[in-house]
Amino acid sequence: MTASRAARERKAATEAGPLALVRIDLGADQQFVYKIGCTECVVRGTSAWSSYRSGDDNGYLAAMDRWTFHLTEKHRGAEAPCLAYLPAAQQRLHERRTGQADSTARNDRR
């Protein structure tokens, strides 16, 4: 049984911790769009820092990874359950960067 949007939102909010504002909307393609905002950080004047990732296969992971990196960079000492997954998030980032580098190198050889 697939979890409802509200249930997914509650789970994501719990994982993200007290500094996060989590919202899940529906995109134009009727897929979930994960939005995680910071209650303390402001960017570009008055806008809150946020992560916005569409609900592809890894939309939740991509948004949560970005939030985890934000917490470790800007809020050292903050506690959130998602920080337990920091090594896995770093591994995914490394793989993504390595894959992009490989793809760029292949395109340069053509």
C-alpha positions in Angstrom: 0.0 0.0 0.0 1.4 3.4 -1.0 1.7 6.0 1.8 -0.4 9.1 1.5 1.2 12.5 0.8 0.4 13.6 4.4 2.1 10.4 5.8 5.2 11.0 3.6 5.3 14.6 4.7 5.2 13.6 8.4 7.9 11.0 7.9 10.2 13.5 6.0 9.6 16.1 8.7 10.5 13.7 11.4 13.7 12.6 9.6 14.7 16.2 8.8 14.5 17.4 12.4 13.4 20.6 14.1 15.1 23.1 11.8 13.2 21.9 8.8 9.9 22.9 7.2 8.8 20.0 5.0 6.1 20.2 2.3 5.2 17.8 -0.4 3.3 19.1 -3.4 2.1 17.6 -6.7 4.0 18.7 -9.8 2.6 19.2 -13.2 3.3 15.6 -14.0 1.3 14.5 -10.9 4.6 13.3 -9.2 5.5 14.4 -5.7 7.7 17.5 -5.3 9.7 17.5 -2.0 10.4 20.9 -0.5 12.6 21.1 2.6 13.1 24.6 4.0 15.4 25.9 6.8 13.7 27.8 9.6 16.9 29.8 10.3 18.7 30.5 7.0 17.7 33.3 4.7 19.0 33.6 1.1 18.4 36.4 -1.4 16.9 39.0 0.9 13.9 37.4 2.7 13.6 34.0 1.1 14.3 31.0 3.3 16.9 28.4 2.2 15.2 25.4 0.7 15.7 22.3 -1.3 13.2 21.6 -4.1 13.3 18.2 -5.8 10.8 16.5 -8.0 9.5 13.1 -7.1 11.4 11.0 -9.6 12.6 7.7 -8.3 14.9 9.4 -5.9 13.2 12.8 -5.2 12.9 12.1 -1.5 16.6 11.0 -1.3 17.8 14.0 -3.3 15.9 16.5 -1.2 17.0 14.8 2.1 20.6 14.5 0.9 20.7 18.2 0.1 19.1 19.0 3.5 21.6 16.8 5.3 24.5 18.6 3.6 23.0 22.0 4.6 22.7 20.9 8.2 26.3 19.7 8.3 27.7 22.8 6.7 25.5 25.6 8.2 24.2 24.1 11.5 27.1 22.1 13.0 25.9 20.5 16.2 22.3 20.3 15.1 20.6 17.0 15.6 18.3 15.3 13.1 17.7 11.6 12.3 18.7 12.1 8.7 22.3 12.8 9.8 22.7 9.1 10.4 22.6 8.7 6.6 25.3 11.3 5.9 27.9 8.7 4.8 25.4 7.2 2.3 24.5 10.8 1.0 28.2 11.5 0.5 28.6 8.3 -1.4 25.7 9.1 -3.7 27.1 12.6 -4.3 30.5 11.1 -5.1 28.9 8.6 -7.5 26.9 11.4 -9.2 30.0 13.6 -9.6 32.1 10.6 -10.9 29.4 9.7 -13.3 29.2 13.3 -14.6 33.0 13.4 -15.0 33.0 10.2 -16.9 30.2 11.4 -19.1 32.0 14.7 -19.8 35.2 12.9 -20.6 33.4 10.6 -23.1 31.8 13.6 -24.8 35.2 15.4 -25.0 36.8 12.4 -26.8 34.2 12.5 -29.6 
